[in-house]
Amino acid sequence: MTLRFYDTASAEIRNFVPLVPGKVSLYYCGATVQGMPHVGHIRSAIAFDQLTRWLQYSGFRVTVVRNVTDIDDKILAKSAASFEPDFSGGPGEIVGEEWWALAYRYEQEFLKAYDTLGVSRPTYEPRATGHIPEMHALIQQLIDRGHAYPALDGSGDVYFDVRSWDKYGSLTRQNIDDMQGAADADPRGKKDARDFALWKGFKPGEPTTASWVSPWGTGRPGWHLECSAMATKYLGTEFDIHGGGLDLRFPHHENEMAQSQAAGQGFANFWMHNGMVTYEGEKMSKSIGNTISPGQMLELASPRVVRYYLGQAHYRSILDYRPTSLQEAAAAMERIDGFINRAVRTLSSAGQSFTFFSYGTVPDAFAAAMDDDLNVPQALAVLHETVRTGNTSLTEGKLDEAREALVSVTDMLRVLGISAAATPPADNQANTALEVLVEAQLAARAEARANKDWARSDAIRDTLKAAGVIVEDGPDGANWSLQRD
């Protein structure tokens, strides 16, 4: 099946053909490092990690660029507040923290969260502050082409002239006169209130370390400009995919596309946006207390379970968090892990050889789902069906079929960025002893259940669980697996 992805710019699912055969260039928006990562940041990173892994599995060499916005109004404001006499901050906040130190500290928190949840490192992860010359060059191109101008009030700002670009609004299909927020835009120094800053002139009270000399005066870059300069620096003036959260479509991505194309660049061939995360159907908001952070999730479940949960929905859909969400994800992972551990034990005991991660044996139905606009929910359905088939094969003693299912399951998990739950046991004698002891306990539990002695049945299950042995009841009896983080 041909790879097909939904393109926000054309509002349709299109066949994906890379600009350079065999290679894919992908840019997706990373963090503005002014605070701890929230669940939306991590969901976006997991969605584009799944995309990257599937493209790699499909045989493409993928170059991934994920930026770090390390200069921003909020970063400067947070740093300035830390120097105030009555600064109370919050847990982990530092009194008298320079803006660049604050940005770097939070950048490390993002990296830690990405690494913990199995998000692959990008090919390049450029910081905005390291690309000021490229931004100056882009601004000058826009001025020369008549699409940008120095502020009319002499403030040192430089603005993009939205009315000079007749395609402005095309990404989000908006009429320029009806654009949200236009009435509230700061009109100072602008030809039109909707014009956006490419360069921000230095203002009294700002740290001098947060400004750079430019042809238009000392200052710092505008947010939208940064991504355009960094994307084209590493991927060229035309590249395959630009990604990010749905909340970035306007104004950020609309402005990126406008300024880049107005400068004569083809820019992104596909625009892909992941959906938001809600809390029981409502938008997450600190003010009403219905938020959950990645850190809080990791206190409730293992990284594999959190990764499964955040990556289980279609990337374009809303992912709704409920108090039972992680429990449900944990139950799904236990079913997968139960089969893997059972298969490993059975095949090892029978002297059967097998290998993890052949990376080339995912079922056709799984591949078709992933090719179809990265349909992870349908791919997960294939994964769970393979687990059921594998368990049946083990029960019926069809070890060749069970081995096939085991390799397919571990390959699918790898594509989805979830590690397999078991490795071949190094000590066969210890493995055999463990199996004999656990099976004896399961036999006693089965007898208790047959006698309707539910208290004894539950006690045996609880004892096994306390020892790190997870029991799952199924139509073919009880299966067990070792609990893993």
N, C-alpha and C positions, 0 to 999 in steps of 0.2 A: 504494500500500500504506500502511496505517496505521502510524504510528510505534509501536514496541513496545519496552519496556525491561524488564529483569529488576529486580524490586523485592525487595531483601533482606528487608524487613519482612514481606512476604506470601509470600516464597519462590516467586514465580511471575512469568512474563513477562506484563506488563499493557499494554493500550493506553495510550499517553501522550496525555493531553488536558490542556493547561496550564490553570492556575487562571484566568488572564486570557487571553482569545482573542488570538492573535498575539504574545504575550509569554511568555518563559520566564525563571524566576528560578532560578539555580544557585549553590549554595555548595559549595565543596570545600575540604578541610583542606589548608592550606599547611604551611610548615616551622616546626618548633621550632628556632630559629636558634642552636644550641649547638655546631655543627660544620659541616664541609663537606657539601654535598649528596651523598647516595648514590644509587645507581642506582634504588632503589625510589621515592625522592621524584620523580625525573625521569620514570620510567615512569608514575606516577600523573598528573603534570601533563600529559604527552602524551596520555594516555587521555581526560582531561576537556577537553583542547584539541580533540581530534578530535570529541568530542561537541558542543562549542560550535560548531565550524565546520560540522558537519552540520546542527545546528539552524538556524544562520544561513542556510545554503544552502537549507534547507527553508522559508525565509520568515519565521522568527521573529526578533523583537528580543530578544536574550539579554542579561540582566544577570548578570554573573559576579562573585562575591565569593570571594576566596581570602585567608585570614587569615595573619598572621604572629604566632607565639607568641614574644614577645620577653621574657617573664619566666617563669622555670621553675627548678626545683631544679637541673637539670644546668647551666644557664647560670650560676647563682650559684656552684655548686661549682667550675666551670672557672675562673671569674674569681678566686675565693678562692685556688685553687691557684697561680695566676700570681703571687701576692704572697708565696708561700712562699720562703724562702732557697734551698732546693735545687730550685726549679722548673726542670725541664729542658724541658718542653713538647715541641714537635715542629716540623717545618718550617712556618714562617709564623706560629707562635704568638708572642704578645707578653708580655713580662714586665710584671707590674703593670698589667693591663688591667681597667678597670672593667667591670662586667657589662653596662651599656648600650652601651659601646663595642664589646665582644665581640659582642653580639647584632647590632648594626648592621653590623659587618664581615662577619659570616657571612650576614646578609640580602643584602648586595650580591653575595656569591658565588652565592647561589641565583638572584638576578635575572640574573646573567651567564650561568649555565648555562641558565636558561629561554630567554633571548634567543638564545643561540648555537644552541639546538636548535629554534628557531622556535615556542616556546610563546607564544601571544598574551598580552599583558598583560590582567589582569582589569579589569572596570569599576571595582572598588574593591579595595584590598588593605590592610585595616585592621590595625593593630597592637593587641595585647591591652592594652598599657599606656595606650592612648588611649581606653579605654572602661570605665574604672573606675566612673563614675556609673551606667551601664547595668547593670553587674554588681551593684552595690548594690541597685538597684531590683528586679532579678530575685530576689535572695536574700530581700529583704523580702516579696515576693509569696509565695515558697515558705514562709516562716515563718508568714505570715498564714493560709495555707491548711492549715497543719499538716503540711507535708512537709519542713521543715527546722528545725534547732534549734542554738542556741549550744552549744559543747562543754561537757560536764558537769564538766570539770576546770578551767574558767575560763581556758583557754589562749588564748582569743580566736578559736579555730577555729569555723567553722560547718559543720555536716554536713547532707547530704541523708539523710532517713530512708527507706531503701529499702523497709522493710516497710509504710510508709504508702501506698505506691503499688502497687496490686495488679497493675499491668501491667509491673512491673519484670522484665526478662528476656525480654520479648516479641520484641525485635529479633533476638536470637540464639537464641530458643526454649530458654532455660535455666530450670530450677527454681532459685529463689533459694538453697535449701539446698545445691545441688550446684555452685554457681558456682566456677570455677577461681580459685585464689588466696585464697579466703575464709579458710582456716585460717591463712594467713600474714599476713593484714591486721593493721595496727596498731590495737588496740582502744582505745587511750587516749582518754578523753573521749567515746566513742561509745556509743550505745545498742546498736548491733550492729556487729560487726567489718566487715561489708560496706558500711556507710555510707561515703560518700565526701565529701571536702572541697569545699565551695563557697568557703570563705574560710579562709586560713591565717594564724593569728596570728603576729605578729613574734616571732622567736626570738633569743636572745643570740648574737652573733657574725655575724648577717646584716647587710649594709649597710643603713643607714637610708634610703638612696636607693631601696631596693627594697621600700618599704612605703608604704601610704597609710592615711590616717585613715578609719575606718568606724564605723558605729553599734555594732559588736561589738568594737571595738578596732583598733589599728594592725595592718596586715598586708597580704597580697597575695592575688590571686584563685587559685582552684583551676583546673587545666587545663581540665576539662570545662565549667566555667561560662563560660569565655571565648568558646568557639565559639557557645554558645546566645545570649549577649548580642550578639555581633557579627552573627550571621546574621540575627536578627530586627531589629536596628537598621537594616540596609540592605535587607532583603528583605521585612520584615513578619513577623507572627506565624505566617503560613502561607505556604509557598513551594513551588516545584515539585520540586526535586531537591537532595538532599544527597549529596555524594560523598566518596570517600577510599579509602585502601588497605585491603585486606582485614584487615590487622593492627589496624586501628582499630575494627573492629566491637565488640569488647569489650576493655576496659571503656569506651573513650572514647565511641563513638557510642551505646552502650546507655545510658550516663549522660546524655549530651546529650538523647536522646529522652525519657528519664524526667523529668528536671528541667523540660524545656520543656513537655511535656504536662501535668505536674503543676501547672504555673503557669497552665494554662488555654489554652495555645497549640496550634494544630493542627500547627505545625512542618512537617517535610518530608513531601510527598506521595509521593515516591519516594526510596528509599535505594539508591545504586549504589556498588558496591565493585570496584576493580580487583584483579587477582591479583598474586602476589608474583613476584620474580625469583630464580631459583636458579642455581647454578653446577654444571653437569654433574649435575643431578638432586639436588643437596644444597643445603640452606639455606646461604646465604652467612654466613661467620663470620670475623671478623678473627683469632680465636684459632687457627684451622686454616689460615688464609692463602688461602681460596678466595673472595676478593672481587675485584671490579673496580669502579672508580669511574667516573663520567661523564668526569672528566678523563683517566683512563687510556684510556677508549674513544676520546676525541677525539685522543689521540696516535696511535692506531692507524688511524683512519678519519676521513673528513670529516664535518662536522655533518649533512649530508644523509643519509649512510649510517647514522650513529648514530641519527638520527631514524627512518629506515626500520626499522632493527632493533628499536628499543624500541617502535615502534607497530605492528608487523606481526602480533602475536598478538591473539586475541580478548581484549578488556579484562578479562574475568572469569577467563581461564585463566592458568596459570603460564607465565611466559616463562623458558625455560631457556637460560642462556648457556654456550657452549662456545668453545674457542679459535678455531674456524673460523667462528663466527657472523657476525662482521663481514665476513669475506671473502665469505661467501655473500650477505650484504646488499649488499656492494659489487658483486658480479657481477649481482645483480638490478637495481641502479641503473644499471649500465653498459648493460644491455640496453635499459632505458627511454631513457637518454640517447642511446644509439646511434641509436635510431629518431628521436628528436626532432631531433638534429643532421642526420641524413640527410634527413629531411623538410624541414627548413628550407633546406638547401642545394639540394635538388631543386626545391622550389617557387620559391625565389628565382631560381635559374638559368632556370626556365621562365617567369619573369615573373608567377607566380601570386600573388595577394594572399591573405593569411591574417591571423588575429589570435590572440594568446595570451589565455587567460583570459576567454572569453566568459561563464563562470560561469553556465551554464544548459544545458549539453549533455552532462551525464554520462549514460552508457547506462542504460537502464531496469533492467538487471540489477544494476548498481552501486548505484543508488538503492534497489532492493529489499533488497539486502544490508545497506546502512547503516540502513534503516528497521527491519530485523529485529534489534533489540538490538545495533546498532552492530557488525555482523559484518564487521570489517575484513579478515580472511583471505579471505572470499569476494569482497569488493570488490577486493582486490588481484589475485585470479584474473581478474576482469573487466578490470582495468587491463592485465595482461600479455597477455591474449587480444587486447585492442585494439591493443597494440603489435605482436603477430604479424600481425594483419590489416592494419595500416598498412604494415608492411614488405612484405607480399605485394602490396599495392596499388602501392607504389612500384616494385617489381620489374616489375609488369605494366603500368606506365605509367598507372595509373588515379589521376590526380592529384586529382580531386575527392574520391574516397573517401579518399585519403591525407590530404587537408586535414581532412576530417571527423575522421579518427582522431587527427590531431595536436591539434586543438582539444579533443577528448574527453579525451585523455591529459593535457594540461596542466590541464584543469578538474579531473580526478580527483586529480591531484597537489596542486592547490590545496586541495581539500577535505581531503586527508590532511595538509596542512601541510608539504608538500615542494615547494620551488620547482622550476620547470622548469629544464632544464639548458642551454637555449640561448635566444638572442634573435636577431631578424633581423639579419643582418650589415649594418653600415653602409657597408662598403667592398666593393662588388661585384667590383671589379677584383682586390683582394687575395684575396677569397674564391675567385674563379675560379682564380687562380694556385695557391692552396693545394690546391684540388681536383685540378688537373691533376698537380701534383707527387705528391700522396698516391696518386692512382689509378695513376700510373706505377709507384710502388713496390709497390702491391698487384698490379699485372700481373706484375711481376718475381717477386714472391713466389708467385703462382699458378703461374708457369712452373717455379719451383724445386720446388714441391710436386708438380707433375705429373711431374717428373724424379726425385722422391723424394730431392731434395737438402735434407734436413731442416735441416741446419746453416745453409744460406744462408737458408732460409725463416724460421728462428728469428731469425737475425741481422737480417733486414729488419724483422721484427715488433719486436724489441728497439730498433732504431734509431728506429722510429716512436714507440714508447712513450716513449723518452727525450726526444723532441720534443713530447710531450704529446698524441700521437695514439693512441687506443685502437682496436685491431682486434678484431673479434668475428667468428668464423667461423660461418656458418649454412648451411642447405640451399640458399640462393640465392647462395652465395658469401660473400666477406668484406665486412663493413660497417665503417665507421670513424666515430669521433666524437672531438671534442676533450675531453681530460680536464679536469674542473672540480672545485673543492673543494666 
